[in-house]
Amino acid sequence: MTVLLILALAFPPALARVPPAVAAPSVPSVSAESWVVFDDAYGYEVASRHPDRRAPMASTTKLMTALLVVENANLADSVTISRRAEATGHKQIWLRQGDEWVVEELLEALLVVSANDAAVALAEHVGGDVGSFVSLMNRRAAELGMADTSFANPHGLDASGHHTTAHDLLVLARQVMESPVLARMATRTAATLVNGDGAATRWESTNELLGEFEGAIGLKTGWTTKAREVLVAVAERGDRRIYAVVMGSEDASRAAARLLEHGFAVFGPAERRLVPLMEDRHHAAELRQSLASDTLARVVHLRGLALRSSAPWE
């Protein structure tokens, strides 16, 4: 408060509308072993807990499967379902050996329904066989800088050597959202799929935040016995896009919702109006002495953005 009063007297136009408090909202307590919240508009990690801890990733694995599909296959390609794909257990859309599906339908089943049999069918189509596709997954992870990630299958069922971190999932999620096809599919609350007999079935999305959380636009859920609940959540409000990655949770949707709300609460108008004062050495020193460390970090980060060709709030 002292520094704001001093600066308001010295620079009344600049601080006339600055709210009296610029402290960050308290980070919520959530049920999760590890998590991270990232503000995409400002390129800023808002908060995290054990974001580099390796853990099983469950069906968030399918984000990498989907990315490789759009990077290496045509959506109109025809896929013949193999015996291995049909036999894939747990979450599935009951594919049958010999049936013909197109890539786009299987991709929708993969992202919206989280179908394991669709994951295997797509892996075989792109890689020739599952083992070769897994090699592609690990190669792409290395290209993206996901140093703490190792894939053992294309669907996410528990397996030795199959793990990632909240930070790595964030990297993958941001890459996936660069694809218009995948970003569009991730928003769907349901998928209507037609099987080999021509019968249409409506499948609900596994992502409970869609249609329930304001601004939710994706992205992928997961659950296994070892991983517990895992969720990569994305939401947009205005010009803000927030990512929340939650791993090892008992209620990932609730945890992600609280973290997303926290992300939107950070970077208010107060920080943005303090940014120009960082250009003055004297007042920058005053700010460094008077602002809380988390608030100061945000102001300094915003100043760096402002020095670029355009700032995200302009």
C-alpha positions in Angstrom: 0.0 0.0 0.0 2.8 2.4 0.8 4.4 2.1 -2.6 1.1 2.6 -4.3 0.4 5.7 -2.4 3.8 7.2 -3.1 3.6 6.3 -6.8 0.0 7.6 -7.0 1.2 11.0 -5.8 4.1 11.0 -8.2 2.2 9.6 -11.2 -1.6 10.2 -10.6 -2.6 9.4 -14.3 -0.8 6.1 -14.3 -2.2 4.9 -11.0 -5.5 6.6 -10.7 -7.4 3.4 -11.3 -5.1 0.9 -9.8 -6.9 -1.3 -7.3 -5.4 -1.0 -3.7 -4.5 -4.7 -3.6 -2.4 -6.6 -6.1 -1.6 -9.7 -4.1 -2.2 -12.9 -5.9 -5.3 -14.9 -4.9 -4.5 -17.9 -2.7 -3.6 -21.1 -4.5 -6.4 -23.5 -3.9 -6.0 -26.8 -2.1 -6.7 -29.7 -4.5 -6.7 -33.5 -4.4 -3.8 -34.4 -6.6 -0.3 -35.8 -6.3 1.0 -33.3 -8.9 -0.4 -30.5 -11.0 0.4 -27.3 -12.9 -1.6 -24.2 -14.0 -0.3 -22.3 -17.0 -1.6 -19.0 -18.5 -1.1 -19.3 -22.3 -1.9 -15.7 -23.0 0.9 -14.5 -20.8 3.2 -17.5 -21.2 3.4 -17.8 -17.5 3.3 -20.8 -15.0 0.8 -19.6 -12.5 1.3 -22.3 -9.9 2.4 -25.9 -9.6 2.9 -28.8 -7.2 5.5 -31.5 -7.9 5.2 -30.8 -11.7 8.2 -32.9 -12.5 7.3 -36.0 -10.6 7.0 -39.0 -12.9 3.8 -40.9 -12.7 1.4 -43.1 -14.9 -0.6 -40.9 -17.3 -3.5 -43.2 -18.1 -5.6 -42.1 -21.2 -3.9 -38.7 -21.5 -1.5 -40.9 -23.5 -4.0 -40.6 -26.3 -3.0 -37.0 -26.8 0.3 -38.1 -28.3 -1.5 -40.8 -30.3 -3.9 -38.2 -31.7 -1.0 -35.8 -32.5 0.9 -38.4 -34.5 -2.3 -39.4 -36.4 -3.0 -35.8 -37.6 0.7 -35.4 -38.4 1.1 -38.6 -40.4 -2.3 -39.7 -41.8 -5.1 -38.4 -43.9 -8.5 -38.0 -42.1 -10.2 -39.7 -45.0 -7.9 -42.8 -44.9 -9.6 -46.1 -44.6 -8.6 -48.4 -41.6 -9.2 -52.1 -41.5 -9.7 -53.2 -37.9 -7.3 -55.9 -36.8 -7.8 -58.8 -34.4 -5.5 -57.0 -31.9 -7.5 -53.8 -32.0 -10.8 -55.7 -31.5 -9.3 -57.5 -28.5 -8.2 -54.4 -26.7 -10.0 -54.2 -23.4 -11.4 -51.7 -21.0 -12.8 -48.5 -22.5 -13.8 -49.3 -26.1 -16.4 -48.7 -28.9 -16.4 -52.5 -29.7 -14.6 -52.5 -33.0 -14.8 -55.8 -34.9 -12.0 -57.4 -36.9 -12.4 -56.8 -40.6 -14.6 -53.7 -40.3 -13.7 -50.6 -42.2 -13.5 -47.2 -40.5 -12.1 -43.9 -41.5 -9.3 -42.2 -39.6 -11.5 -39.2 -38.6 -14.1 -41.4 -37.0 -11.5 -43.3 -35.0 -9.9 -40.1 -34.0 -13.2 -38.8 -32.7 -13.6 -42.1 -30.7 -10.1 -41.7 -29.4 -10.5 -38.1 -28.1 -14.2 -37.9 -27.1 -14.9 -41.5 -26.0 -11.3 -42.4 -25.0 -11.6 -45.7 -26.8 -8.6 -48.0 -26.4 -9.5 -50.2 -29.4 -9.5 -47.0 -31.6 -6.1 -46.2 -30.2 -4.7 -49.5 -31.3 -6.4 -49.3 -34.7 -4.9 -45.9 -35.4 -1.5 -46.9 -34.1 -1.4 -49.8 -36.5 -2.5 -47.6 -39.4 0.2 -45.0 -38.8 3.0 -47.1 -37.6 2.4 -50.4 -39.3 2.3 -52.1 -35.9 1.9 -51.0 -32.3 5.6 -51.4 -31.5 6.7 -49.2 -34.3 4.1 -46.6 -33.4 5.3 -46.5 -29.8 8.7 -45.8 -31.1 7.3 -42.9 -33.0 5.6 -41.7 -29.8 8.8 -41.6 -27.9 10.7 -40.0 -30.8 8.1 -37.2 -31.0 8.2 -36.7 -27.2 11.9 -36.2 -27.4 11.4 -33.7 -30.2 9.0 -31.7 -28.0 11.5 -31.7 -25.1 9.4 -34.1 -22.9 12.5 -35.5 -21.2 10.6 -37.2 -18.3 8.1 -39.1 -20.6 8.2 -42.6 -21.8 5.5 -44.4 -23.8 4.9 -48.1 -23.8 1.5 -48.2 -25.6 -0.9 -45.9 -27.5 -3.8 -46.0 -25.1 -2.5 -45.5 -21.6 -3.3 -48.8 -19.8 -0.8 -49.3 -17.0 2.5 -50.8 -18.2 6.1 -50.8 -17.2 8.0 -47.8 -18.5 4.9 -45.8 -19.2 5.0 -42.5 -17.4 5.1 -38.7 -17.7 4.9 -35.5 -15.6 2.5 -32.6 -15.3 5.0 -30.3 -17.0 5.5 -32.8 -20.0 1.7 -33.2 -20.3 1.4 -29.4 -20.5 3.9 -29.3 -23.3 2.0 -32.0 -25.2 -1.4 -30.3 -24.6 -0.2 -27.0 -26.0 1.1 -28.8 -29.1 -2.2 -30.7 -29.6 -4.2 -27.5 -29.3 -2.2 -26.1 -32.2 -4.0 -28.6 -34.5 -7.4 -27.1 -35.6 -8.7 -30.7 -36.1 -7.8 -31.9 -32.6 -8.8 -28.6 -30.9 -12.2 -28.8 -32.5 -12.7 -32.5 -31.5 -11.7 -31.8 -28.0 -14.7 -29.5 -27.5 -17.3 -32.1 -28.4 -19.5 -33.2 -25.5 -20.6 -36.3 -27.5 -19.8 -38.3 -30.6 -22.1 -40.2 -32.9 -20.3 -43.2 -34.4 -21.5 -45.7 -37.0 -20.4 -49.3 -36.7 -19.8 -51.8 -39.4 -23.5 -52.8 -39.4 -24.5 -49.2 -40.1 -25.9 -48.6 -36.6 -25.3 -45.2 -35.1 -24.5 -45.0 -31.4 -24.1 -41.8 -29.4 -21.2 -41.7 -27.0 -20.8 -39.1 -24.2 -17.5 -37.3 -23.7 -15.5 -38.5 -20.7 -14.6 -34.8 -20.0 -17.1 -33.6 -17.4 -16.0 -30.0 -17.6 -17.3 -29.5 -21.1 -20.6 -27.7 -20.9 -20.3 -27.4 -17.1 -17.2 -25.2 -16.5 -17.4 -21.7 -18.0 -15.1 -21.6 -21.1 -14.0 -25.2 -21.0 -12.7 -26.3 -24.5 -11.0 -29.6 -23.7 -8.9 -31.6 -23.5 -8.4 -35.2 -22.2 -9.2 -37.4 -19.2 -7.6 -40.6 -17.9 -8.0 -43.2 -15.2 -6.3 -46.4 -14.3 -5.7 -48.2 -11.0 -2.1 -47.0 -10.7 -2.6 -43.5 -12.2 -5.9 -42.7 -10.5 -7.6 -39.8 -12.2 -5.6 -37.7 -14.6 -6.9 -34.7 -16.5 -5.5 -32.2 -18.9 -8.0 -29.3 -18.9 -8.2 -26.2 -21.1 -10.5 -23.2 -20.8 -10.8 -19.8 -22.5 -12.4 -16.6 -21.4 -12.0 -13.6 -23.6 -8.4 -13.4 -24.6 -7.2 -15.7 -21.9 -6.5 -19.5 -22.3 -5.6 -21.4 -19.1 -4.3 -25.0 -18.9 -4.6 -27.1 -15.8 -2.9 -30.5 -15.6 -3.8 -32.8 -12.7 -2.3 -36.1 -12.0 -2.9 -38.7 -9.3 -6.3 -37.3 -8.2 -9.4 -38.7 -6.5 -11.5 -36.0 -8.2 -9.6 -34.6 -11.2 -12.6 -32.6 -12.6 -13.1 -30.7 -9.3 -9.3 -30.2 -8.9 -8.9 -28.9 -12.4 -11.9 -26.6 -12.1 -10.5 -25.0 -9.0 -7.1 -24.6 -10.6 -8.5 -23.1 -13.8 -10.5 -20.5 -11.7 -7.2 -19.7 -9.9 -5.5 -19.2 -13.3 -8.1 -16.7 -14.5 -8.0 -14.8 -11.2 -4.3 -14.0 -11.7 -3.0 -11.1 -13.8 -5.6 -8.4 -13.1 -5.6 -4.8 -14.2 -3.4 -3.7 -11.2 -0.4 -5.6 -12.5 -0.8 -4.3 -16.0 -1.0 -0.7 -14.8 2.2 -1.1 -12.7 4.2 -2.3 -15.7 5.1 1.1 -17.2 6.5 2.1 -13.8 9.1 -0.6 -14.1 10.8 1.5 -16.8 11.8 4.1 -14.2 14.8 2.9 -12.1 13.7 4.7 -9.0 10.1 3.5 -9.1 11.2 0.0 -10.1 13.3 -0.1 -6.9 10.3 1.0 -4.9 8.1 -1.7 -6.4 10.7 -4.4 -5.7 10.9 -3.4 -2.1 7.2 -3.0 -1.5 5.4 -5.7 -3.5 4.9 -9.3 -2.5 7.3 -11.6 -4.3 4.6 -13.3 -6.3 3.0 -10.0 -7.4 6.5 -8.6 -8.3 7.2 -11.7 -10.4 4.0 -11.2 -12.4 4.7 -7.5 -12.9 8.3 -8.2 -14.1 7.0 -11.0 -16.4 4.4 -8.6 -17.9 7.1 -5.9 -18.4 9.1 -8.4 -20.5 6.0 -9.1 -22.6 5.3 -5.4 -23.0 8.8 -4.9 -24.5 7.9 -7.2 -27.4 6.1 -6.0 -30.5 2.7 -6.4 -28.8 1.4 -7.4 -25.4 -1.4 -9.9 -25.0 -3.7 -7.4 -23.3 -3.5 -4.9 -26.2 
